[in-house]
Amino acid sequence: MKKLSITGRNQVLSLLKSNIKIIKVSLDSKDSNDVRIKEIIALCQQKNISLTFENRDFFKKYVESQGVYAEFEYIENIDLEKILQKDPLIVILKDILYKQNLAAIIRSCNIAGVDLLVLPKKLKDLHLDSEVLRISEGAALNTNIYYTNIFEFLDKLIDLDIKIFGVENFGQELYFNCNFKGAVGFLFGSEKDSLSEPLMKKCDKIVKIPQSKKSNLNSLNIASAVSIVIYEKIRQNSYE
């Protein structure tokens, strides 16, 4: 169990609407007329959560707090075997260098209903960083995030006969021409490095997102690439 904090109106609202144990909420005493503040107050009263009103000096030490601060207890509770048994949609990141990208990926995964986001063990608990929590609008607390050895995890998917698609700009086939139905894992490189040859050998197929010949860039931002591919999976599930 970890004691953590989060700031921001939408972020704290997201926290209050979850099943996470909240220790206390602090609000700017001069912002009580804001609609979201009123909702925060109502939820605190409904859940019997300690609520204090502070002056603006209290919030100066927090980045973009919007006059809202909450402390909570976080308990990691992921039943990996159960997730892997139910035709999961899995996003696997070889690495991630920038917190902003991780936060954006978490938001997309949460909204798209991704069953599991897998990160390398060396980044353990990065999703609980205050910046990631804030930018992800609290989605990092309501998304299944699993830290492990990436090679070992890919071997596990292979043993379970779950298809693995590597995503690279030199892929063999355009992503929207592939069949993503059923259980799938999408494997991405980092912001600076492509997938290694040993990682690509674990994949059933390497797919690519088309790029305009007019562009002088090599690839999309990783957060954008993740969103594009997982929403194609959703489209195929929903409309075909």
N, C-alpha and C positions, 0 to 999 in steps of 0.2 A: 504493500500500500504506500502511495506517495501523496504528500500534501502539496498541492499546486495552487496557482492563482491564474486568473484570466481577467482581461479588461475589455471594455467595449460593450455597447448596448446590444447589438445583434448577437455577439459572442456569449454574453451572460444569459440572454434569453434562450439561446440554444442549449446552454448548460441547464437552465431551470426546467426545460422541457424534456430533459433526459432523466435517466434513473440514477445518475451519479449523486453521491452524497455531498451536499453543499454545507460548508461550515458556517459561512457568513457572507452577506452581500453588503457593500458600502456604496452609497449614492451621494452625488453632489446635492447639497441641500437646496440649491437654487434652480434645479432642473426638474422639479416635480410635475410640471405641466406637459412635458413631452409624452406622447402616446406610448412609446416603448418603455419609458420610465414607469408610467402608470401600470403597464402590464407586468413589469418586473416586480413592482410593489405588490400587486395582486397575487402573483405566483408565490412570492415569499410568504405572504400571509396565509395563503392556501396550504402551503407545505410546512408552515411553522418554522421558517428559516430565519435566523438572526439577521436583522436589518438595521443598519446604522446610517445616519446622515452626517456627512463630513463637509468641511469647508474646502475650497478649491486647492489650498496648499497641500492637502492630503494626496491629491491626484497628480501633482506635478512630477513625481518620480516615476510615473508610469507613462509609457509611450502610447499616444492616441487612446487614452482611457475613455474619453467621452463622458467623464464623470461617473463611471461605473466600474466597480471592482468586486471580484468574488474569490473566495478561497474554497477549495473543495478537496475531497479525497478521491484518488484514482486507483482502482484495482484492475490490473490486467486480467481479462477473463475470456480467452479465446479457446474454443473447442475445435482444434485444427481438424481432427479426424471427422467430426460431424460436418464441418464446412466442405471438406473434400469429397464427401459422399453424395452431395446433392447438386450435381451438374454445375459446379461453381464457375463464376467469372473471376479470373485472377489476374492481377497486374503485378509484374515482377520488375523491380528496378535493379539493374546491376550496381548502380551507385547513384548518388545525388549530391551535388555540390552546393546548391543554393537553397536556403530555407524558403525563399519565395516560391520557387518551383515546386518544392515538396508540398507546401501549403496549397498551391493551386491544384496539384494532382490529387491531393486528399479531398478537396472540395468536389472535383469532378467525379472521383470514385464514389463518394458518398451520395451525390445526387443521382448518379447513374446506377446505383445499387450494386456496385462491385462487391463481391463476397469477401475478397481478401486482397490486401495490398502487402506485398512482400518486399522487405528491405534487407540489405546486408547487415550481418550481425554487428559490424564495427560501428554502425550508426545507432545502436540501441537507444531507444527512448527519444530520438530526435523529434518525433511528432509531438512530444510534450514540452518542447521549447516554447517559451512565451511568445516569440515572434510567429512561430508556426501556428500556435493556437489562435492567435489574434487574426492572422491573415486567412486562415482556413475557416473563420467564423465559428470556431468551436467544433467543426466537423471531425477534427482529429480525435475527439473524445467519443465519437459515435461511429467510427469506422474500424473494421477489423484490420489491424496492422500487426504484422508478424515479422520478427527479425530472426534471420537464420543464415546458414551457409547457402549461398545461391545454387552452387553445383549440387549439393545434397538435396535441396528442395526440388530441383529440376528432375533429378533421378527418381524422387518420390512420385512426381507427376507422371513420369514415364511408366513406372510400375503400375500406376492406377489407370493407364491408358488415357490420360488426359492430354489432348493435343496442345502443343506449344508452338506459338508463332513468334519468331523474332521479328522486330521491326527495325529496318535499316533503310537508308536512302539508296542502297545498292541491291535491294531485295529482288527476288526472282519474279514476283508477281504483284500486281497492284492490289492493295488491301481489300478494296471493295469487290474484287472478283473471287475472293476466297470464301469458303463456307466456314463461318464461325459458330454455327449452331452446336448446341450441346456444351459439355464442359471444355473450357479453353483457358490457357494461360498466355498472356501477352508479355514478352520479354523485351525490355528497352535498355539501351546503353545509358551512359551519363551525358551531361551537357557537353563534355569535351571528348569523350572516348566512345568509339564504336564497340559493338559486341566483339569479344575475342573469338578466335577460331574454335577453341574448345567449347565455348558457350553456344556458338551457332550449331555445332554438331549435335547438341542436345535438342535442337528445334526440329519440328516436323517440316517447317517451311519458313523462309525469310521473306517477309512482305515489305512493300514500300508504299509510301504516300507520294503521289505525283507532285512534281515541282515545275513551275513555269520556267521555260528556257530563258525568259527575260531576267530571271533572278540571278544575282551574283553571290547568293548565299548557298551554303552546303546543305543545310537542314533546318527543319522547324525547331522552335523551342520545344523542349521535351514535354512540358506540361500541355502544350497544344497538340503534340503528336499523340499523347496518351488519350486526350479527349476525343480526337478524331476517330481513333481505332475502336475505343470502347463503345462509342455511339453507333458505329457501324454494326457492332455486335448486337446492340439493342434494336437497331432498325431491322436486322435480319430476324430476330426473335419475334418482333411485333408485327411485321408487315409482309412477311413472305410465307 
